[in-house]
Amino acid sequence: MAKEIKLVRSLIGRKKDQIATAQSLGLKKVGDITVQPDNEQTNGKIKKISHLVEVHEA
């Protein structure tokens, strides 16, 4: 399975580690969508920026 991740809140004014986490998922600006594998690494990244993204099963 995979997860579809969409950035719904801006990265402006966020901590550097949150911005880096979003960019490592391939999210750069509001509205960007990426599909990532459903594994522990991805789930950890999603948990770190959960207040900025929406996640759906792909």
C-alpha positions in Angstrom: 0.0 0.0 0.0 1.0 3.6 -0.4 -0.1 6.9 1.1 -1.1 10.0 -0.8 0.2 13.1 1.1 -1.0 16.7 0.4 0.5 19.8 1.8 -2.4 21.9 3.0 -0.7 24.6 5.1 2.2 26.8 4.3 5.8 26.2 5.3 6.5 29.9 5.9 7.5 30.5 9.5 7.9 26.8 10.3 10.9 25.3 12.0 13.8 24.3 9.8 13.4 20.6 10.7 9.7 20.7 9.7 10.6 22.4 6.3 13.3 19.8 5.7 10.8 17.0 6.5 8.2 18.3 4.1 10.9 18.7 1.4 12.2 15.1 2.0 8.6 14.0 1.2 8.6 16.0 -2.0 6.3 18.8 -0.8 7.5 22.3 -1.6 4.3 24.5 -1.8 0.7 24.4 -0.7 -1.3 22.0 -2.9 1.6 19.7 -3.7 0.7 16.0 -3.6 3.1 13.1 -3.4 2.6 9.3 -3.1 4.9 7.6 -0.6 5.3 4.0 0.5 3.5 3.0 3.7 6.5 2.2 6.0 7.9 3.3 9.3 10.1 6.1 7.9 7.2 7.7 6.0 4.9 7.4 9.0 7.5 9.1 11.2 7.8 12.0 8.8 4.0 12.4 8.5 3.7 12.4 12.3 6.3 15.2 12.6 4.3 17.5 10.2 0.8 16.1 10.7 -0.6 19.6 11.3 0.5 20.7 7.8 -0.6 17.7 5.7 -3.6 15.6 4.8 -3.0 11.9 4.3 -5.1 9.4 2.3 -4.6 5.8 1.3 -3.6 5.6 -2.4 
